[in-house]
Amino acid sequence: MNDQPRRRPAKPHRRPKKDPVRFLAFEALRAVDERDAYANLVLPPLLKKARAQGGFDGRDAALATELVYGTLRRQGTYDAIVAACVDRPLREVDPPVLDVLNMGVHQLLGTRIPTHAAVSASVELARVVLGEGRAKFVNAVLRKVTAHDLDGWVERVAPPYDEDAEDHLSVVHSHPRWIVSALWDALGGGRAGIEDLLEADNERPEVTLVARPGRSTTEELVKALGEDNSLPGRWSPYAVRMAEGGEPGALEAVQEGRAGVQDEGSQLVAAALAAAPVEGRDTRWLDGCAGPGGKAALLAALAAGRGAVLLAAEKQPHRARLVERALAGNPGPYQVVTADGTRPPWRPGTFDRVLMDVPCSGLGALRRRPESRWRRRAEDLEAFAPLQRGLLREALKAVRVGGVVGYATCSPHLAETRVVVEDVLEGRGGEPVEAEWVDARPLLPGVPALGDGPDVQLWPHLHGTDAMYLALLRRTG
């Protein structure tokens, strides 16, 4: 007789269940981290593929989008919270594990997903993509996170404002400290303004359409969207905002290139240059850094309405092809060339209007590309500086006496905006250029809070646009 106690049968091994929404979001986050991809470029094809395979509806797409963008926007805050819940330096946590953790923290602290569902779904994802051992680690960390809500955690992990204001704002609003400092310098003012700006950077931006003059109208876009899903532009006469989101590429006018997706700040830059007074001839316009083509398409349409011709130049061949696609079907004549604006093929004094929207840090579009805040470094601006000055100098040479140059950046950083213009005008680092400021503010009618001029800085929290900068200069000799 066997007196040995009977062993309980082992539980059958359960294969982890793949959640298609969270798996897709994880794939997007890994592409952003591993390949330096941009979420706005990676996510759409992943969503399209998931829909094509079936069983993936609009609600699934909305959740996947929220998980990706919410995790990226709040990464700095979530990193600080996770760091308080692990027993090792955060740099020793493998990046895929950290992605699963941060996405779990976002579900717990940044959405209305129930606590149990957020933890169990995250642990299940970890089993699928990381393995059982790491899934246990994820489970342990997230259960610690459930001890407090977002405000409670921020109070614990952010240094007091009075002790270190920039570090406090960095953790609370999820921006690298150097960006907080740079934005604060550019904005000026006290605590309220910078907090409003940083918070605006963490909000989901509206989708804004542009009706290209002579090719489409705002009325057509409103009719296509429906009154329930359309709002008028705040400032641009060509803008229509999508109130409830959706797929702008499904609109006939967008498919045909008669309209496009374009931030209202970008529209205002092109419109202001087109409205600036010039002396004498006004038939030759240049967009010297035209890729990917949004401003060029609006300028080409405005030029066509006046019998002018736009030359759109772009250094990178693949971006030049995007410009060609954006301008295809323009009612008036235009030309697209692959050319370097610092070594231009055109003769000096050729153009009446020149737009030079220069390469920059992109700090003005952190709402749209939240991952860029974690990639950029303060030293990156040093690499942009010679290029920005060189492009502006050549733009001023390209325009005739009496013509106007628009210098634009999608950045509010002073080192990329007014400092560049002042250096070029005063001849620092090169020969001085004979040009004068043109007050850009009257050329943006109805837009409030434009400062003392003569240049213009737009802000997400004040204007609902990207933080576009514009300086207008008239060549005098």
Sequence and secondary structure as in RCSB ss.txt:
>XXXX:A:sequence
MNDQPRRRPAKPHRRPKKDPVRFLAFEALRAVDERDAYANLVLPPLLKKARAQGGFDGRDAALATELVYGTLRRQ
GTYDAIVAACVDRPLREVDPPVLDVLNMGVHQLLGTRIPTHAAVSASVELARVVLGEGRAKFVNAVLRKVTAHDL
DGWVERVAPPYDEDAEDHLSVVHSHPRWIVSALWDALGGGRAGIEDLLEADNERPEVTLVARPGRSTTEELVKAL
GEDNSLPGRWSPYAVRMAEGGEPGALEAVQEGRAGVQDEGSQLVAAALAAAPVEGRDTRWLDGCAGPGGKAALLA
ALAAGRGAVLLAAEKQPHRARLVERALAGNPGPYQVVTADGTRPPWRPGTFDRVLMDVPCSGLGALRRRPESRWR
RRAEDLEAFAPLQRGLLREALKAVRVGGVVGYATCSPHLAETRVVVEDVLEGRGGEPVEAEWVDARPLLPGVPAL
GDGPDVQLWPHLHGTDAMYLALLRRTG
>XXXX:A:secstr
   S               HHHHHHHHHHHHHHHS   HHHHHHHHHHHHHHHSS  HHHHHHHHHHHHHHHHTH
HHHHHHHHTTSSS GGGS HHHHHHHHHHHHHHHSS   HHHHHHHHHHHHHHHT HHHHHHHHHHHHHHTTS H
HHHHHHHS  TTT HHHHHHHHHT  HHHHHHHHHHH S HHHHHHHHHHHTS   EEEEE TTT  HHHHHHHH
 GGG EE SS TTEEEESS   GGGSHHHHTTSEEE  HHHHHHHHHHHHS  SS   EEEETT TT HHHHHHH
HHHHTTT EEEEEESSHHHHHHHHHHHTT SS EEEEE  TTS SS TT EEEEEEE     GGGTTT TTHHHH
  TTHHHHHHHHHHHHHHHHHHHEEEEEEEEEEES   GGGTHHHHHHHHHTTTS    EEEE  GGGSTT    
TT SSEE  HHHHSS   EEEEEEE  
